[in-house]
Amino acid sequence: MDNVNKELIQKIQTREEVFTILSRATRQPFVICDPESFNDQVWIFENKEDLEEAAKPLAEKKNPIAAIKVENKSFLSFYTALYTLGVNSVVYHEKDKKTELDLEVIIKKPDFSALPEEKRPLLNPQLQLSGIYFMQEFRRGVDMKEKENLAELEEEVAANLVKSKYLVAVEKQEPGEGEEGKKVQVPYVKNQNGDIFQPVFSDAEEFRKFNKDKKFQALLVTFENLEKVLIPVAKGAVVNPQGFNLVVSKDKIGAMKQRFGL
């Protein structure tokens, strides 16, 4: 690594704050696929004014976006979380200068290989990434016919949904509880029409965001067994309700299982 990059990385790591573009469609940093390198990028800015200028083309395409500030005390959690989203590079903006850096040179990728498999946190970066790209485009404020590559993006999400494992929230059991016949409470969410969907989570971070009051514990389930854990009144599952918030109906779950041979 050259000295210029070393100085830049140190500058990035020690700034009081930076700014990034938030996608209102996913409640995550806006992710951009570079057309030449195909790197999955998040853009970082030294000040809000530069962000607003760089974000104009995104806003003109009717992307629902906002500027968010990331303070130094949150840098570790912010950059680490990018790994869970499948992001592999950061583009740092200093006025008119842009520098792309691998995420790994800013913060080391978490390594859980030393942990026993049953103690490793659940991660689904490919599902997160495909879900983010799909929802960024699906929720863009233009006519459906103007949305680019939506069928391809949906196909990629479907493939990742089927091969992923999930965390399902259930009420915490105190020692001695859980006698036979006792019903375990399961959270659900309602849409604007009052339809009930059961939340499921692609990774531990998404579960943590939902479980802020720590009322629930997480159970691991495969897509193949997802229907079995859905409560009878649920019309389907909602994946990452605090994130990209993807609704998958029971009918669609069944159709995907059949299509992918589960």
Disulfide bonds with the S-S distance in Angstrom:
none
